[in-house]
Amino acid sequence: MSFEFTPQEQTRVKLAHLGGVQLDPIGHADLAVIAVLSSVYFVNFAAVAFLVRNRNYPPLKSKYPFLMAAIMISMFIYFLGDLVLKAHVHVRGRVLSNCMLFCVWMRIIFGAYMVSVLTTIRSYALFCIFLCNRAFRGKYACCATAMATVLAIVFVIVTYTMPGAQTVRYVPLIEMCSMSYAYRAVVQGLLWLVWIINAAINFRLRNITSSFNESREMFVACAAVFTLLAFNTVILYTHPLYPTNMALRITETLCSHMIANFLWWFIMFRSMYNCAIHRDTYLAEWKDKLVRDGLQKQYQIARTDPFSVTVVSVASSNVAKLVSLPRGMVTDHDGFDARTSFSRHSMVSERTPHMRHVDDGLWRPESARQHTNPAFLFSPHSPPNPVEHSSSTSTVNDSTAPLTRYDFPLPPKSA
């Protein structure tokens, strides 16, 4: 594969000129584009390996690591298809001249369409979590995958039922793959449809409350991709032979892949950077934000996680009081973090007049009051009744556990 102006390349340029086509030869500028983007994807695959290896790190797990890895692989396949369709390399020989393989299957189906549909599925997953209060699995995941697969099958059927001259064909004179106007409309229509669906989903997500900017990430993705789609559509119809123009083909390739890579890193950079540099500190901050936003359920924090909230009902002689606690304070969890106990996020819904003189400092875990067991607020002198772990709430009342069994201050009973 030569990027010099060889006699064979000179002949190709002359033949194109005789056919009325102004053809810029493949040169060092094309080689530079290939080198730059290849280096970018090399770094990207190293990042994907790091992402998959640390997929159980909660801030990364919430980004759907396997889905993001699949998006990156599809971006690379899209890049390989671009090299052939936009004639950055010499399209010669039995393999490279197979335009159906490189342009339809690699660039469109497993490239541009796959990146678009996987990004849309990610938006739909956020829709299920934040608006439907359902985990993205089971029928929701199957339904999204089935719809994406059906749309791809329909596109393939349309491609192979259309006449060959109306889809993609190889032009030996200029050694390039050419796409008909009708087929360009089909391809662009498919991509516009997927991203319009994505935009509609993200419009529904615009008001979600979260410290992690999911809606902002997807809004930026939609805005950037719509700009790119508009640019590509204009180029395809105003300059149908744009791969013959060196400036246009390089600009189009760089814009497409730089925007695609920017979007991937815009979503993943913060979590991956902090996972590598500030792993424990960032995890604590991330969980604190979950507690502050009340998103433990949406982000599927483990049921035994100390940041999961448990409501304890304490019955007194006058009025019932509901106390919101981290679960680790009432379950046998060794990883309890005392910083979350009775913080400003905790709540006592009602307090009797006799309780108002009780200092709030008394309602703290035993670690703050220098007791022998630093892990739990409730330290029964005898084994307590088992707490039901399958529910997000736990209840303690007079009939199940007398308050005298627990080592925490109680207000005096009224006379």
N, C-alpha and C positions, 0 to 999 in steps of 0.2 A: 504494500500500500504506500504509494509515493505521493508526496504533497509538493513536489517540484513540477515545473511546467515542462513536462516531458513531451517528446514528439507525439505520443499517443494522445495526450491531453490537448495538444495544439490541433490535432486532427479533429477531435471532438468539438472544439470551439469553432473551427471552420465549417464543419458540417451543420452545426446549429445555426451559424450565421447564414448559410445558404438556405436553411429552412425558415429564415425570418425571425430567429430567436437570438437575442443578445445574451450570451452566456459568459458569466465570469468563471474562470477556471478554479478548480479546487486548489487551495494554496495553504500558506503557513497560518493565515488567520483562522481557517477551519481547524487546523491542527491545534492552535492555541485554545479554541473553544472546547475541543475534545479533551485536552489536557486539564484545563481548569475545571470543567464539570466532572471529569473522572476523579480528580482530587477531592472535589466536594463530596461526591458519593462514597469515596473511600472513608472519609471522616464520618459520613452519615452511617455507614454500616458498622463502624466501630461504636458509634453512639447507640445503634440498635442492639448490638451485642451487650453493651452495658445495661441498656433498658431491660432486655430479656433476663439478664442475670439478676437484676435487682427488681424484678417484677412484683415481688411481695412487699416491697417498701410502700406503705400506705399511700403517700402522696403520688407515687408513680402508678400504683395499682388503680387509683381513681381516674387515671388518664387512659385506661384501656390499653395496656402495653402491647398486647398481641395485635390489636387493631391498628395501632400506630406503626408497628413494625411492618404489617402488611401494606400500609399506605406507602411507606418508604420503599419497599420492594417494587411496588407498582410504579412508583416514580422513576426508578432506575430502568424498568422495562420500557416505560414511556420514552426515556432518554435514548435507549438503543433503537427504538423505532424511529425517533426523530433523526438520528444520524443517516438513516437510509432515505426517508421521505424527503428530507431537506437537502440531500446530496452533499453532506459534509464529508462523505467518503465516496470512493469510486464504486458505483453500483454496477458491478460486473460479476460474472460467474453465475453458476446455478443457484447458489444460496442467496446472495445479496440481491439478485434480480427477482427473487420471489416476493413480489409486492404484497400479495395477499397475506403472507406470513408476517412480514415486518410492519406493514402499514395498517392492516386490519386487525390482526390478532394481537400484535405486540403494542403498537402505538395507541390503538383505539380501545380494544376490548380489555386487555390486561394492563393497559397504561392509563390513558386519560379517563375512560369510563370507570375503571376500578378505583382510581384515586377519588373521583367525584362521588361514587356511590358509597365507598367506605367512610368518607367524611360525612355524608348524609346520614349513614347509619349511626355514626357517633353522635350526631345532633339528635337523632331519634332516641338514642339511649338516654341522653340527658332529659329529653322530653318525658320519657317513661319515669325517670327517677324523680324529677322535680315537680312535674304537673300531674302525673298519674299515680305517684307514690308507689310505684311498682319497680322491682328489680328488673334490669334488662337481661332476662333469660327466659327459658321456656317458650311459650307461644309468642311472646313479643319478639324475641331474637329470631325465632324460626320464621315468623311472618315477614320481618324486614328482609331476611336473607332470601326468602322465596320470591318476594317482589323484585328484588334486585336481579335474581337469577332469571326470572321470567322475562324481564325487560331486556336482558342480554341475549336470551334465546331468540326473542322476537327480532332483535337487531341482526343476529346472525342469519336467521331465515330470510329476512329482507335482502341482506347482502348477497346470499347465494341464489336467490330467485331472480335478482336483477341481471340483465345481460352484462357480460364481462366488460364491454366497452362503457357501461354506465356506472361502473364501480371504480376499481383501481386497476391500472394496466401499466405494463412496462413499455417505455419508449426507447428502442435501441439507438435511435439516431443521436439522442442527447444523453443516453444512459441514465435515465431518471424514471421514477414512478410518478404517474400522473393520476389525479383524482378528478372524476367528472363533476360538473356543477350540481347535478341532482344528488350525487352521493355526498358531496360536501354539505348540502342542505340537510340530509338525513343525519350525518354525524353531528353537525352543529346543533341540530334540533334535539338530538338525544342528550347532549351535554347541557344545553340550556334547560331542558325539562328537569334533569336531575338537580341542578343548582337552584331552580325556582322552587322545587319541593324543599330543598335544604333551607332556602331563605324563608319559606312559609313556616317551617318548624322553628327556626330561630326567632321569627317574629313572635311566636307564642311564648318563647323563652325570655323575652326581653325584660320582664319584670321579676324574674326569680331573684331571691335574696341569697347571696353567697359571697364569701370573701375570696373565692378562687377564680372569679371572672370567667366562668364558662361561657356565659352569653356574650361577653365582650370578645372572647377568642373567636367564637363562631361568627360574630358580626364582622370582624376584621377579615376572616376567611372569605365570607360571602362577598364583601365589598371588593376585595382584591381579585377574586376569581371572576366576578362579573366584568370588571375592568379588562382583565386578560381575555375573556371570551369575546367581548366587544371588539377588542383590538384584533384578535385572530380572525373573527368573522369579516371585518373590514378588509384585512389583508387578503383573505382567501378569494374575495370577489373583486377587489380593485386591482390586485396583482396575482392573477391565477397561476402564473409561472414564477412566483417569488423565489423559489429555490435557485433560479438561475442568477439572481442578484445577490452578490455576496453580502452587502450591507443588510438587506432585508432578512436573509436567512439567518445570519448571525444574531441580529437584533431579536428576531422572533424566538429563536432557540434560547438565548440568554434570558429574555423576559419570562418565558414559560417556566424554565427550571429554577430561576432565582426566586420567583414568586412562590412556586410550589415549596421550595426549601425554606423560604422565610416563614410560610404558614406552619410548616411542621415544627420548626424550632420556636416559633412564637408560642405554640401550645406547650412544648416539652422543655424548653430551656431552663426555666426557673426550678422546676422540680428536679431535673437531672443534675443541674449545677449544685443545688443544695444537698442532694443525695450524696454527691461525691465529696463536697467540701465541708458542709455543716450538717451532717446526717442526723445526729441526735437532737441538736438544737432546733433544726427546721421541723423535725417530726413533732416535737413538743409544741412549737408554734402552730403547726398545722392542726393538731388536735385541739388546741385552745380555740382556734377559729371555729372548729366544728361545734364546740360547746357554746361559743358565743352566738353562732348563727342557728343553733338547734338543728344541725344537719347530721347527727349521728346516724339516723336511720337511712337517709339518702346515700351516705357514703359507706354504709354497711360496716360500721365499726363492730368488731366482734362482740358478742353478747357478754362475754366475761371481761371486756375491756373496761378499765376503771373510769373511762370518760363517758360510758353509757349511763344515762340517768335512770335512777330508781326512785319511785315515790313511796315513802313510808307513811302509813297512817298510824298516828299515835293517839290512843284514846285516853282522855283524862276524865276527871269527875265532872267537868263542865262542858267542854267543847272539844270536838275532834280537830286535830291539827295535821296538815299535810306538809311533809318536809321533803323537798327534792334533793336527792343525794346522788353522787356518783355511785355506780353499782358496786365498785370495789369496796365501799364502806359497809355493805351488808352482805356481800358474798365472799366466799373463800378465795380471794384473788391476791396473789402474792405481789402483783405489780402495781399496787395502789399508789397513786401519786397524791401526796397530802396537799399539794398546792391547789387542787381543785375542790377540796372539801369545804363546804360552806363559804364559798367565795361569793362575790357579788352576784353571781349567776344563780346561786342557790336561793331558796325561797321558803319562808314559813307563811302559809296562807292565812292562818288565824292564830292569834295569841290571846290567851285569857288575861284579864286584868292582873292576875297574880303572877303572870309570867313577865310582865313589862319591866319589873325591877331586876330580872335576871340578866346579867351581863351577857352580851352576844359572844364574848370571848369564851364563855363556858361551852357553847355549842361548837366544839372543835373536835377533830380526831384526837385520840389519846396521845399521838405523837407530839401534839402541841402542848399537852398537859403532863408530859413525862411519865406516862404509865408504862407498864412492862410490855404491853403489846402495841407496837407503833402502827399496826396496819389497819385497825378497824375502830370505828366509833363505838360499835356495839360489841362489848366484850362479855358475853354471858359467863356466869360462874358455873353453869351447867350447860351441857350441849343444847343449843337452841333447836327449834323445829327447822327442818330443811327448808331453804328458800327455793321457790320454784324458779328454775333458770329459763324456762321456755317462754316466760312472759317478760315484757319490758317493765313491769312494775312488780313490787313486792309489798306485802301488807303485813304489818305487825299490829295486833290489837289485844285487848284484855283476854279474849277467849283463847287466843293461840299462844301468846307469850306475855306473861305478866311483866310489867315494867320494872318490877323489883329485881329481875334477873339481869338487868343491864346496868353497866357502870357509867351512867351519865346523869347530870344534875336534873332534878325535877322540881318544879315550883311547889310551894307548900299548898296543901289543900285548904279550901275555904272552911271556916268554922261552921 
